[in-house]
Amino acid sequence: MKRYLERFTDFYGCTYSILQQPNGSYRMAARTPQGNLFHMKTYDTDRGVRIALGKLTEGTARLTEKREVI
C-alpha cells in the first residue's frame, strides 16, 4: 500500500503535516512557526482530515510538499 505525506503552510506561518497510516486512517500534526506542537489527532477518513485542516487554517492552507513514504 502506498502511503503519502503532505505538508501545508498557512497565512500565519504554521505548518501542518498529514500522514496516511497503514490502516487507512490519517494523522495530522500542526506546529506554530516556532515549532511548538499545538494539534495532533488521527482521523478515520481523508475527508475528515481535510475538513479539520480547513477549520484550523481558516481556509488559508496551501500545499508545499507531497511525497510517498515507505
C-alpha positions as CSV (number, residue, x, y, z in Angstrom):
1,M,0.0,0.0,0.0
2,K,1.3,3.4,-0.9
3,R,1.4,6.0,1.9
4,Y,1.6,9.7,1.4
5,L,2.9,12.6,3.4
6,E,1.5,16.0,2.7
7,R,2.8,19.3,4.2
8,F,0.8,22.5,4.2
9,T,1.6,26.1,5.3
10,D,-1.0,28.7,6.3
11,F,-1.1,32.5,6.2
12,Y,0.3,32.8,9.7
13,G,3.3,30.5,9.1
14,C,2.1,27.5,10.9
15,T,2.9,24.1,9.3
16,Y,0.6,21.1,9.0
17,S,1.6,17.6,8.1
18,I,-0.8,14.8,7.1
19,L,0.4,11.2,7.1
20,Q,-1.6,8.3,5.8
21,Q,-1.4,5.4,8.3
22,P,-1.1,1.7,7.2
23,N,-4.6,1.0,8.5
24,G,-6.2,3.7,6.3
25,S,-6.6,6.5,8.8
26,Y,-4.8,9.9,8.7
27,R,-2.7,11.6,11.3
28,M,-2.4,15.4,11.3
29,A,0.1,17.3,13.3
30,A,0.1,21.1,13.4
31,R,3.0,23.3,14.6
32,T,3.5,27.0,15.2
33,P,6.2,29.0,13.3
34,Q,8.4,28.4,16.4
35,G,8.0,24.6,16.1
36,N,5.6,24.1,19.1
37,L,3.1,21.3,18.6
38,F,-0.5,22.6,19.1
39,H,-2.7,20.0,17.5
40,M,-2.3,16.2,16.8
41,K,-5.1,14.0,16.0
42,T,-5.9,10.8,14.0
43,Y,-8.9,10.9,11.6
44,D,-10.7,8.0,10.1
45,T,-11.2,9.4,6.6
46,D,-9.4,11.7,4.1
47,R,-12.4,13.9,4.0
48,G,-12.4,14.3,7.8
49,V,-8.8,15.4,7.9
50,R,-9.4,17.9,5.1
51,I,-12.3,19.4,6.9
52,A,-10.2,19.8,10.1
53,L,-7.4,21.3,8.1
54,G,-9.8,23.9,6.6
55,K,-11.2,24.8,10.0
56,L,-7.7,25.1,11.7
57,T,-6.3,27.2,8.9
58,E,-9.4,29.3,8.2
59,G,-9.1,28.1,4.6
60,T,-5.6,29.6,4.0
61,A,-3.6,26.4,3.8
62,R,-1.5,25.7,0.7
63,L,0.2,22.5,-0.2
64,T,4.0,22.8,0.0
65,E,5.1,19.2,-0.4
66,K,3.6,15.8,-1.2
67,R,5.7,12.6,-1.3
68,E,5.4,8.9,-1.0
69,V,6.6,7.4,2.3
70,I,7.8,3.8,2.6
